[in-house]
Amino acid sequence: MTVVAAESLRFVDLPGRRAADPLSELDTSSSARVVRLEHTPGRRAHRHPLSEEVYYVVAGSGTVWIDGISSAVAPGDVVRIPRGAPHATVPAPGTSMHLVCFFPHPKLEVNTEETGIIVNPTEEDGP
């Protein structure tokens, strides 16, 4: 069993987000990421070429953009992103979001690629 206490999470700045990888020091077959997002216009998309991603919206609302398709998301929602699909999550204006992301691949450092795609959903795309 592994328990990673919230106070031990080390957040780092990634393009457009702050993230902590609580399982990065373990020899596991999967990985997880805790993400904090603030609303900013024009968020850069990224992708995971080696696995899909599943995330849970803990707090906040906004829009998830996956390979050209937008959908509103809110607390309690679960999102599945197919392997290799460019994607971004954009908090609604004036809000922030907290996500917990899961990957069936052990190393996020080789499974995350930033793209040149800028995502800027309109208000009609949001909740």
C-alpha positions in Angstrom: 0.0 0.0 0.0 1.1 3.5 -0.7 -0.3 6.7 0.8 1.0 10.1 -0.3 0.0 12.8 2.1 -1.3 16.0 0.6 1.2 18.1 2.5 4.1 16.2 0.9 3.1 17.0 -2.7 5.7 19.1 -4.5 4.1 21.3 -7.2 6.1 22.5 -10.2 5.2 25.0 -12.9 4.4 23.4 -16.2 3.1 25.3 -19.2 -0.3 26.8 -18.1 -0.6 24.6 -15.0 0.9 23.7 -11.6 1.3 20.0 -11.1 2.6 17.4 -8.6 3.4 13.8 -9.5 2.8 11.9 -6.2 3.9 8.5 -7.5 7.0 9.6 -9.5 9.5 8.2 -6.9 7.9 4.7 -6.8 8.4 1.7 -9.1 4.8 1.4 -10.4 3.1 0.5 -13.6 0.9 3.6 -13.5 1.2 7.3 -12.7 -0.9 10.1 -11.3 -0.8 13.8 -11.3 -2.5 16.4 -9.1 -3.1 19.6 -11.2 -4.1 23.1 -10.3 -5.3 25.4 -13.1 -6.0 29.1 -13.1 -8.0 30.7 -15.9 -5.9 32.3 -18.5 -6.9 33.0 -22.1 -5.2 30.8 -24.6 -4.0 27.6 -22.9 -1.5 25.4 -24.7 -2.6 21.9 -25.4 -0.5 18.8 -24.7 -0.7 15.1 -25.4 0.3 11.7 -23.9 1.7 9.5 -26.7 2.1 6.4 -24.7 -1.3 6.1 -22.8 -4.7 7.4 -22.4 -5.5 9.8 -19.5 -8.4 9.7 -17.1 -9.1 12.6 -14.8 -11.5 13.5 -12.0 -12.6 17.1 -11.5 -12.2 17.8 -7.8 -13.1 21.5 -7.8 -13.9 24.3 -10.3 -15.6 24.3 -13.6 -14.6 25.0 -17.2 -14.1 23.4 -20.6 -12.2 20.4 -21.7 -10.9 20.5 -25.3 -9.9 17.2 -26.9 -8.7 17.3 -30.5 -11.0 20.0 -31.6 -14.1 19.1 -29.5 -15.1 21.1 -26.4 -17.3 20.0 -23.5 -18.2 21.6 -20.2 -16.8 20.0 -17.0 -17.6 20.5 -13.4 -16.8 19.0 -10.0 -17.4 15.2 -9.9 -17.0 14.8 -13.7 -14.7 12.1 -15.0 -12.9 12.7 -18.4 -11.2 10.1 -20.5 -8.7 11.3 -23.1 -7.6 8.9 -25.8 -3.9 8.1 -26.2 -2.1 10.7 -28.3 -5.1 13.2 -28.5 -4.1 16.8 -28.0 -6.1 18.3 -25.1 -6.4 21.1 -22.6 -8.6 22.0 -19.7 -9.5 25.7 -19.4 -11.1 26.9 -16.2 -14.1 29.3 -16.6 -13.2 33.0 -16.4 -12.5 34.1 -12.8 -12.2 30.5 -11.5 -9.6 27.9 -10.9 -9.8 24.1 -11.2 -8.3 21.1 -9.3 -7.9 17.8 -11.1 -6.5 14.4 -10.3 -5.2 12.6 -13.4 -4.4 9.0 -13.9 -2.2 7.3 -16.5 -1.6 3.6 -17.2 2.0 4.4 -17.9 4.7 4.7 -15.2 6.7 7.7 -16.4 5.0 11.0 -17.1 8.3 12.6 -18.1 8.4 10.5 -21.3 4.6 10.4 -21.7 3.9 14.2 -21.9 4.5 16.3 -25.0 3.6 20.0 -25.3 2.0 21.0 -28.6 1.9 24.3 -30.4 -1.9 24.3 -30.3 -3.5 27.2 -28.4 -6.9 26.5 -26.9 -9.2 29.4 -26.2 -12.8 28.2 -25.9 -15.6 30.7 -26.2 -18.1 31.3 -23.4 -20.6 29.2 -25.3 -18.3 26.2 -24.8 -18.2 26.6 -21.0 -20.7 25.4 -18.4 
